Amino acid sequence: MESQRRETEEGYLRKFIPLCVVEFFFFFAYVMGLYIATEYGHDKFRATLFPNQTKLNTTDNSLCNTDTTSEEYKDEQKVQKIVSEWSVYISLAQGIPLLFSSLVFSPLSDSIGRKMFLFIGGAGVCVKEILMTLAIAYNWNVYLFIPFTFIEGCCGSWVALLAVTFSMMSDISSGQSRSFLIAAISFVLGVGFSVGSFVPGYTISAFGYTYSMAIACGICFVSVIGICLVPETLAPTSHSTLQFRFLDYFKEIIQFYIKKDDSSGDSKRWKYIISLSAFCFVMLGRLGSSAFELLYLIDSPFCFNPIKISVFQTLKSVLSEVVILIGIKLLQKWFRDETIALIGTISSVAFYILFGTAPSEYYLYIASVVGSFGMSSIPMIRAVMSKMTPVDKQGTLFGSIAIVENICNLSGAVLGGAIYSTTVSFYRGMAYLILAGFLGIAFVLLLILVVFGHEWRQRDNYQRIPETSRRKTCDDEIYSVF
């Protein structure tokens, strides 16, 4: 118990609990706003192209036609194509500035404090949702959502906010306690995401788009006010003069993967590169579908209305969280991390194939069950890389992973939207099958890691990190999911 107490600073709960509350409301508002904006965009474009087919701000029923030879069906494909292209522009507006802001804010928080960048990230999303509320209420051009999202990207959005959040966990904890706090706050984020995907369908049906977005904006404002009440976690003695060393930072990351050094050994370079490549293809596959999944569910043969979308997405998310939480614990008794990541990738490939070829709603639920373990590959790949990295290189390692994650967040959404826009007119599920191919590449890379990594593991047995304390600290980072 004494050792456990030393792993957290005194009074850490006064910082941790308010931060959990802030994170819950932030992700609740962020995901809710995302769903509302996508569904509003779909209805807005449909109303513009075919004004006699729909009525904005009321959507209890789906206006989907399952007859593929009808004019209404062909019209819907035109709407889907335009909305997909619009979504690509929004993803670019968020992702391009986010690549820079997320990389700038996190290092700067080491010098001037964490709280400031939490506030900037939350405020950016709040401003975006205020402007979107006004745009919906006064029927502004829907393409104005693009510069609104650009503001969010410049402020760092959820990417910078998460990076700073996990830095705050490092400020107030160490050892096994840090692992527990990271796992706990990751669970809070998952709950916020699930609630944020569940609520929009009901609010849109009950109040329409304007008030629904206003509710999301109000929830986000609550999270921003909460940030003001979260105590700063960076000790005053850790504050330093700003030093912009970004070129040196990038150089260090590149050398981490290509240059031989005594602490990690040249024999591991191939394993680092394969692991990061597998991580990249998994993220591209998982993030790519986020650009068009709502559109896929709205259209025939599923014809989901907003309430049905909310229920389905929430059930899928909650099921995945529970299965991963239990499944990883059970499988670690018999399998190495590489093998668990491989199993998770197989689950994802099966999900995408079943989802893309589903002829009816029933198959979507089967696909969700089959693919519920898919996201486990992400923390397991992190675990593989962290366990073979010495403690003084952990920051460089996770910095490189963050860069790849940001790039995948941008390119995955753009790629997924572009693929769906191109293929929706002749086969709607083709985008899922193509993304399954990306996950198939990740499967091959992980298979190489499992087959050839076993011999390396037996020979070196991770002994290049000599101190027991170092091995323990490396293990503490394995469940950093985001």
N, C-alpha and C positions, 0 to 999 in steps of 0.2 A: 504493500500500500504506500509506503514511503517513497518507493521508486516511482510509482504512478503519480503521486502528488508532485514530484519534481519535474514531471514531463509537461505540466501546464503551469502557466503563471498564476499567481494569486489573484482571485477574483475574475478569472477568465470568462465565467458564465455571464458577467455583466456586459461583455462584448459579444460573446457567441450567440446568446439567445436573441438579442435585438437584430443581429445580422441574419439569423435564420428567418425572422419575421419579415425583414426587408426583402430577402431573396424570394420568399414565397410570394409576396404580393407583386414583386417585380415580374417574375416569370408568369404569374397568373395574368397580369395585365398585358404582357408582351405577346403571349400566345393567343390570348383572346383577341387582341387587336389584329394580329396576323390573320386569323380565321375570318374575322369580320371584313377586313379589307379585301381578301381574296374573293369571298362570296359576293361582296358589293360590286367588285370589279366585273365579275362574271355577269351579274344582273344588269349593270350599267351598260356594258358593251352590247348585251342582247337587246336591251331597250332601245339603244341607239340604232342598231342595225335593223331590228324587227320590232318596231314600237307596238304592234298589235298583239304580240305574243306574251308579254310579261308586264308586270306592274311592280315598280321598285318599292322597297321598304316594307313589303308584306310578302312573306314567303313560307306559309305553312305547307304548301304543296309543291312537289316537283313538277316542272313543266317539261318533262323529258318524254320523248317519243321513242318507243322501242322498235318501231317499224323502220328498218334500215333503208327502205326504198322511198320513204315519205319525204316530202319537202322540208318538214319540220326537223327531221333527223339531219338532213344535209345542212340546214341552216345552223343547227347546233354545232356541227363540226367546224363551220366557219367561225362561230363564236369562240369555240375552244382554241382554235389556232391563234386568233387575235389575243385572247387572254393569256395564252402561253407566252407569246412574244412580249406582251406587257409585263408579265412576271419576270422575264429575263432582264428587261430594262431596270426593274426595281431591284433585282438581285445585284446587278452591276452598280447601281447607285448606292447600295449599302456596302457591297463587298470591296470595291476599289478603295474608298477612303478608310474602310475598316482595316485593310491590310497595313496601313501606315499608323492609324491611331492606336490600334491594339498593340503594336510593337513599340510605340513611343510611350504610352501611358504606363505600361507595366514596369519598364526600367526606371522611369521617373518616380514611380511610387516608392522605390527603394531609397530615394534621396529626399523627397519632400513630403512623404506621408501617403497613406492609402485612402483615407476618407474622401479627399478631394476628387479622386478619380472615380470612386463609387458614385459620387454626386453627379459628376459630368455624364457618366454612362446612363444613369437613371433619368436625368433631366433631358437628355437627347431623345430618348424614347417618349417621354412625356410630351415634349414639344411636337414631335411627329404626330402623336395621337390627337393632340389639340387641333392641329392644322387639318388632319383628316376628318375630324368631327365637323369642323367648319365647312370643309369641302363637300361632305355628304349633305349637311343641312342646307347649304346654299346652292347645291347642284353645280359645283365647279367642275372643270374638266378633270376627268379621272387621271389623266397623264400628269397632273400636279402631284400625285402620290410619289412620283419619281424624285423630284427635288426634296419633298418632305422626308423621304427615306434617306436621301443623301445627308441631311442634317444629322439623322441618327447615326449613320456610319462615321461621320466626322467626330462624333462624341464617344465612339468606342463601342456603343451598343452592349449586347450581352457578352460578347467575346472579352472585351477589356474588363467588364464588370466581374466576370468569372475569374479571370486571371488575378485581379486584385483581391478577390474574395479568398482564393486559395493561398495567396501570399499572406493574408491576414491570419489564416489558420497556422501558417508557419511561424508568424510572430508570437502567437500565444501558446504554442504547444511544440512538442517534440516526441520522438519515439512512438510507441504504440498509441499514445493519446492522440497524436496527430492523425494517425490512420482512422481512429474512431471518429474524430471531429470531421474529417473529410467525408467519411462514409455517411455521417449523420446529415451534413449539409447537402450532400448529393441527393439523399432521400427527400429532403425538403424541396429541392429543386424539382425532383420528379413529381412530387405531389402538386406543386404549383403548375407544372406543365399539364398534368392530367386535368386539374380543375379548369385551367384556362382553355382546354380543348372541349370540355364538357358544357360549359356555361353558354357559349355564343349561340348555339342552336335555339335555346330556350329564350334568350333575350331578344334575338332577331325576330322570332315568331311572335313574341309578346309586345315588343316595343318598336320594332323596326331597326334599320341600320343606324340612324342618327343617334338615338338614345343608347343603343348598344355600344357604339364607339365612345360615346360620352362616359358610359359606365367604366369601360376599359381605361379611359383617360383618368377618371377619378381614382381608380385603384392604383394606377401608376403614380399619381400624385401622392397618394398615401405612402407608397414606398420611398419616394424622394424625401418626404418629410421625415420618414423613419431613418433615412440615412443620416440626417442632421443629428439624430439622437444616438447614433452608434459611436462609441468612444474610439478614438484613434488607437491603433494597435502598434504602430511603429514607435519604438522608444525614441525620446528626444535625442539621446546620444547617437542614434543611428542616422539622424538627419545629416546631410552633407551638401557641399556645394555641387550644383548641377554640372555634370560632365557628359557631353554628348560624344559617346564612343561607339556609335552604332556600327561603323565600319569594322572596328576591332571585334565587336560582338559577332557580326556575320562571319568574319574571318575565323574566329574561334569555333563557330558551329561547323563550318565547312571542314576545317582541319580535324574536327572530332571524328568525321566519317572517312577521311582519306589519309590522315597522317598517323604513322606509327608513334606510339608513346608508351612509356614504361608502365603507366598505371593500368592501362586496359589491354595492351598487347595487340599486335597486328593480326593475330589469329582471329580476333573478334570482329574485324572490320566487315567481313562478308555478312556476318550475322546481324550487325547493326543495319547495314544497307538493305538486306532482305526484309528485316522486320519493319523498317520505316516504309519500304515500298509496299509491303502488304497492308500496313496501316493506311497508306495513301489510297489504295484501291478500295479498301473497305469503306473509308469515309466518302469517297466519290460515289460509290454505290448507294450508301445510306442517305447521303445528303441530296443526291440527284433526284430522288423521288419526291422530296419535299416541295419541289417547284410545281408539281402537277397532280399530286395525289388527290387533292380536293376536287379538281376538275374531272379527274377520272371517276370519282365516286358520284359526282353530280350527273354525269352523262349516262346514257343507256349502256348496258341493260340493267344497271343498278338503280339509277334515278333516286339517289339519296336526297332527302330534304335536309335543311340545316340541323334539325333535332336529331335525325338519324345519323348524320355525320358526327355530331358531338358525342353521341352514345357509342358509336362504333370506335372512333378514335380513342376515346377514354378507356374503353374495355381493352383495346389492343395495347395501349400504353401500360395500364395497370398490370395486365397479365404478364407482359414482358418483364416489368420490374420485379415481380414476385418470382417468376421462373428463374431469372438471372441470379437473384439474391440467394435462392435455395440451391439452384443448380451448380453454381461455382463452388459453394461450400462442399457439396457432395462429391463432385468430380475431382476436386483437389486431393481427395483421399487416394485416388487411383491413377490420376493422370497429371502430367506436367502442364505448365501454363501454355506451351506451344500447342499441345494436343487439344486443350480446351478451346483455344482460339480457333483451331481447325474445325472443331465440332460446331462452334458458333457460326463460322463462315458457311458451312454446309447448311445449317438452319436458314441463314439469310438467302442463299441461292435457291433453296426449295421454296421459300416464301415468295420471292420475286417471280419465279416461274409459275407458281400456282396463281398468284395475283394477276399476272399478265395474261394468263389463259383462262381466267375464271369466266364461265358462261352465265353464272348467276350469283346472287348475294350469298348463298350457302357456301360457295367455294371461298369467298373472302374470309369467312370465319374460320374455315379449315386452314387456310393459308396463315392466318394470324396465330393460330395455335402452333402450327409447324414452325413458324419463324420466330416464336416468342423468345428463343435463346440466342437469336442472331447478334444482338448488340453486345453480348459477352466477349466477343472477339476484340473489342476496342480496349477495355481495361486489361485483358490478358496480354495483348501485344505490349502495352505499356509495362506490364509486369516483367515480361521477358527482357526488355531493354534495361529496365531499372535494376534488375537483379545482377546484371553483369557489369554494372557501372559503379566505379568508386564514388564515395560520398562527395568528393570535391569536384566531380563532374556532373552531378545530378542536375544542377541548374542549367548547364549547357545542354544536356540531354532533353530536358523538358522544354527548354526554349526552342530547340529545333522541332520538337513535336508540335509546339504551339504554332510555329510558322507554317508547317505543313497543314495543320488543321484549319488555319485561316485561309490558305490557298484553296484547300478542298471545299471549304464553305462557300467561297465565291465561284470557283469553276464548276463545282458539283451542281449548284442551283442553276447556273447559266446553261451548263451542258444538258441537264435533265429537261429544262424548259424548252431548249432548242430541239432536242430529240423528239419530245412529245409534240411540239408544234409541227414538225416535219412529218411525223408518222401517223398522227391522229386521224387523218382523212382516209387512210387505207387499212390500218390495223391499230386500234387504240392501245392494246397491251404491248405493242412492240417496244416502247420505251422501257418497260419493266424487264423485258427479255434482254435488251442491250445492257442495262445496268447489272443484270445477273451475270453477264459476261465479265464485267469489271470485278465482281465478287469471285468469279471463277479464276481470274488471274491471281487474286489474293489467296485463293485456296491452293493453287499450285505453289506459290511462294512459301506459304506456311507448311505445306507438305515437305518441301525441301528443308525447311527449318527443323521439322520433326525428325526426318530421316537422317540428315547429316549432322544436325545439332546434337543428337544423342551421343555420338562418338566424341565430339568436342567436350560435351558436358562431363563424360566419364573421365576424360584425360585431365581436364583442368579443374573440374569440380568447383568453379568459382573461387579458387584460392588466390587469385590475383588481388583481391581485396583482403589484406592480411588481418586487420583487427576485427574482432567479433562485433564491436560497436558499429563498425562501418557496415557490415552485412545487415545488421538489425535496422540501421537507418535507411538503407536502400530498400529493404522490404516494406518499410512504412509507406512508401509512395505508390504501391501497386494498385490501389483502388481509386486513384484519381481519374474518374471517368471522363471529366470534361476537359 
